[in-house]
Amino acid sequence: MLFRNKKLVYAATAGFLLIVAFVLPSSLSRKGKGAVRGVVAPAERGTAGLGRRLSEAVAAIRGMGGAVEKNRDLSHELVRVQARLNQLRDAEADNVRLRRAFKFHHQSPHSMIPCDVISRNISGWWNTVRIGKGSADGIQENHAVISSDGLVGKTIEVSKQTSEVLLVCDPAFRVSARIDRANVFGLVRGGGVNLKGHPVAQMDFIDKDTEVRVGDEVVTSGLSGEGGVSPKGVHIGYVEKVHRDASGLFQSAEIAPSATISLLDYVFVVSAGATEEAP
């Protein structure tokens, strides 16, 4: 209230001085105008300063708005650049896999048909993948499917354009195998996936008197059987655990298959006659 009364007093005084400046004679009017200017000048300076400050505040607010827009544009650009970088990384990784597959194809002694993996079905019941070639490309059922990492599985259903591949870790998979260091034979069967989601397999019917070590390499034996056409010496995996079976007549070995299908984009189907071609 006191502040409001002071403002009223200042306004009344200024009005009075203006009236005096206009009513008095010119000689006195000049003096009155000078006095009025002296009284009004501080108010004018304050008003001008306030105006400048308001202008500066508006400019700052506008500048902040521009900064927000710039930050938004920079964020969008960063997202685009990151997406492009991810695409380049994926392309480089794909290029590395292609070069590796190409090298494997040309260095392998086996006659093989290169295929790309077009879908995966890894569930609690089936562990299969579909490849993008079929009977029109010379693929037949019950033939080994391999990669540069080792044995992937075998073909089980072949149409004209595509084929289903049963993976090593599927419980229905079987293949005759050999522990390379000990030169002892057995039968590898799929064991599904463990709690970590990694594929597992087991080698059964190993001679109980043969020393089997953790880390021993397991390869295909090349012997025909329910495993289908599988060339000799294809890497399957490494022994992780060894134990006696329930009968006590044989040993069993838990195996970690090396060809992890989740990382595979390209595989090779071993064609007819490859068993005879293998060294």
C-alpha positions in Angstrom: 0.0 0.0 0.0 2.8 2.4 0.9 4.5 1.7 -2.5 1.3 2.4 -4.3 0.8 5.8 -2.5 4.4 6.8 -3.4 3.6 6.1 -7.1 0.5 8.3 -6.9 2.5 11.1 -5.3 5.1 10.9 -8.0 2.5 10.9 -10.8 0.7 13.9 -9.3 3.9 15.9 -8.9 4.9 15.2 -12.5 1.4 16.3 -13.7 1.6 19.5 -11.7 5.0 20.4 -13.1 3.8 19.8 -16.7 0.8 22.1 -16.1 3.1 24.7 -14.7 5.4 24.4 -17.6 2.6 25.1 -20.1 0.8 27.8 -18.1 3.8 30.0 -17.0 5.2 32.7 -19.3 7.8 31.6 -21.8 10.8 32.8 -19.7 9.5 31.0 -16.7 8.3 28.2 -18.8 11.8 27.4 -20.0 12.9 27.3 -16.4 9.9 25.1 -15.5 10.6 22.8 -18.4 14.2 22.4 -17.2 13.0 21.6 -13.8 10.5 19.1 -15.2 13.2 17.5 -17.2 15.4 17.2 -14.1 12.6 15.5 -12.3 11.4 13.3 -15.1 14.9 12.3 -16.3 15.4 9.5 -13.7 12.1 8.0 -14.6 12.9 8.2 -18.3 16.3 6.6 -17.8 14.6 3.8 -15.7 12.0 3.3 -18.4 14.6 3.1 -21.1 16.7 0.7 -19.0 13.6 -1.5 -18.4 12.8 -1.5 -22.1 16.4 -2.6 -22.9 16.2 -5.4 -20.3 12.9 -6.6 -21.7 14.3 -6.6 -25.2 17.3 -8.5 -24.1 15.1 -11.0 -22.2 12.9 -11.6 -25.3 16.1 -12.1 -27.4 17.4 -14.6 -24.9 14.1 -16.5 -24.9 14.1 -16.5 -28.7 17.7 -17.7 -28.6 16.8 -20.5 -26.1 14.0 -21.6 -28.5 16.6 -21.7 -31.3 18.9 -23.7 -29.2 16.1 -26.2 -28.4 15.5 -26.6 -32.2 19.2 -27.0 -32.9 19.4 -29.6 -30.2 16.5 -31.5 -31.6 18.0 -31.4 -35.1 21.3 -32.6 -33.7 19.6 -35.4 -31.9 17.8 -36.5 -35.1 21.1 -36.3 -37.0 22.8 -38.4 -34.3 20.1 -41.1 -34.6 20.6 -41.2 -38.4 24.4 -41.4 -38.1 24.1 -44.1 -35.5 21.7 -46.1 -37.7 24.0 -45.7 -40.7 27.0 -46.8 -38.5 25.1 -49.9 -37.4 24.3 -50.7 -41.1 28.0 -50.4 -42.0 29.0 -52.7 -39.1 26.4 -55.3 -40.1 27.7 -55.1 -43.7 31.3 -55.5 -42.6 30.3 -58.5 -40.3 28.4 -60.1 -43.2 31.3 -59.5 -45.5 33.7 -61.3 -43.1 31.3 -64.2 -42.9 31.0 -64.4 -46.6 34.8 -64.3 -47.1 35.1 -67.1 -44.5 32.5 -69.2 -46.1 34.0 -68.7 -49.5 37.5 -69.7 -48.2 36.0 -72.8 -46.5 34.2 -73.8 -49.7 37.3 -73.6 -51.8 39.6 -75.3 -49.3 37.3 -78.1 -48.4 37.9 -81.5 -50.0 34.2 -82.3 -50.0 31.8 -81.6 -52.9 29.3 -79.2 -51.4 26.3 -77.0 -52.3 26.4 -73.5 -50.7 23.1 -72.4 -49.2 21.8 -69.4 -47.2 19.8 -69.8 -44.0 16.3 -68.3 -44.6 14.6 -69.2 -41.3 15.2 -70.8 -37.9 12.9 -72.9 -35.7 14.7 -73.6 -32.4 12.0 -74.5 -29.9 11.5 -77.1 -27.2 10.3 -79.6 -29.7 12.3 -79.1 -32.9 15.7 -77.7 -33.6 15.7 -77.0 -37.4 16.5 -74.4 -39.9 15.3 -73.8 -43.5 17.8 -73.2 -46.3 17.1 -71.5 -49.6 17.9 -74.4 -51.9 16.2 -77.7 -52.7 16.0 -80.6 -55.1 16.2 -78.3 -58.1 19.8 -77.5 -56.9 20.8 -81.1 -56.4 20.0 -81.4 -52.7 18.8 -84.7 -51.3 17.4 -85.9 -48.0 19.6 -87.3 -45.2 22.8 -85.4 -46.3 25.2 -83.7 -43.9 25.1 -79.9 -43.6 28.3 -78.3 -42.5 29.9 -74.9 -42.1 33.4 -73.6 -41.4 32.7 -74.2 -37.7 31.9 -77.9 -38.2 28.8 -80.2 -38.5 25.5 -78.3 -38.5 23.1 -81.1 -39.0 21.5 -83.0 -41.9 18.7 -82.5 -44.4 15.4 -84.1 -43.5 12.8 -82.6 -45.9 13.6 -81.4 -49.3 11.2 -79.5 -51.6 12.1 -78.1 -55.0 13.2 -74.7 -53.7 14.0 -75.2 -50.0 15.2 -77.8 -47.5 14.7 -78.4 -43.8 17.9 -79.1 -41.8 17.8 -81.1 -38.5 20.4 -79.6 -36.2 23.1 -81.6 -34.3 21.5 -80.6 -31.0 18.0 -81.9 -31.9 17.2 -85.1 -29.8 16.2 -86.9 -33.0 19.7 -86.3 -34.6 22.2 -89.2 -34.7 25.6 -89.5 -36.4 28.5 -92.0 -36.1 31.5 -90.2 -34.6 35.0 -90.7 -33.4 37.2 -89.1 -30.6 40.1 -88.0 -32.7 42.9 -88.3 -30.1 41.9 -91.7 -28.7 40.6 -93.1 -32.1 37.6 -94.5 -30.4 34.1 -94.6 -31.9 30.6 -93.9 -30.7 27.3 -92.4 -31.6 26.5 -88.7 -31.2 22.9 -87.7 -30.5 21.4 -84.3 -29.9 20.6 -83.1 -26.4 18.6 -80.0 -27.0 19.7 -76.7 -25.4 20.9 -76.0 -21.9 19.6 -73.4 -19.5 21.9 -70.8 -21.1 20.4 -71.5 -24.5 23.6 -73.2 -25.9 23.2 -76.4 -28.0 24.4 -79.6 -26.4 24.9 -83.2 -27.6 26.1 -86.5 -26.2 28.4 -89.2 -27.5 27.3 -92.7 -26.3 28.7 -96.3 -26.6 32.3 -95.3 -26.0 34.5 -98.2 -25.0 34.7 -98.1 -21.2 38.4 -98.9 -21.1 39.5 -96.0 -23.3 40.8 -92.8 -21.7 38.6 -89.9 -22.7 39.6 -86.4 -21.7 37.8 -83.2 -21.3 38.7 -81.1 -24.4 39.1 -84.1 -26.8 37.9 -83.3 -30.3 34.9 -85.3 -31.7 34.7 -85.7 -35.5 32.4 -87.6 -37.8 33.6 -91.2 -38.5 32.4 -91.3 -42.1 30.6 -94.6 -41.4 27.1 -94.8 -43.0 24.1 -95.3 -40.8 21.1 -93.4 -39.5 23.2 -90.2 -39.6 23.0 -90.3 -43.4 25.7 -89.2 -45.8 28.4 -87.6 -43.6 32.0 -87.3 -44.8 34.8 -88.5 -42.6 36.6 -86.1 -40.2 34.1 -83.2 -40.0 34.5 -81.4 -36.7 31.5 -81.8 -34.3 32.7 -80.3 -31.0 34.7 -80.9 -27.9 34.2 -83.2 -24.9 33.0 -81.3 -21.8 32.2 -84.1 -19.3 32.8 -87.9 -19.2 30.8 -90.5 -17.2 29.8 -94.1 -17.3 26.4 -95.0 -18.6 23.8 -96.8 -16.5 24.9 -100.3 -17.6 28.5 -99.7 -16.7 29.6 -101.2 -20.0 30.2 -98.0 -21.9 31.2 -94.4 -21.3 29.3 -91.3 -22.4 30.6 -87.9 -23.1 28.8 -84.5 -23.1 29.7 -82.5 -26.1 29.4 -78.8 -26.9 28.7 -78.5 -30.7 30.9 -75.8 -32.3 28.5 -74.8 -35.1 26.1 -72.4 -33.3 23.3 -71.9 -35.7 22.3 -68.5 -34.2 25.5 -67.2 -35.7 25.2 -68.9 -39.1 23.9 -67.3 -42.3 25.6 -69.6 -44.8 25.9 -73.4 -44.7 26.9 -76.2 -47.1 25.1 -79.4 -48.0 27.4 -82.3 -48.7 26.5 -83.7 -52.1 26.3 -87.4 -53.1 29.7 -89.1 -53.4 31.3 -86.8 -50.8 32.0 -89.7 -48.5 34.1 -91.4 -51.1 35.9 -88.1 -52.0 36.9 -87.5 -48.4 40.6 -88.4 -47.5 
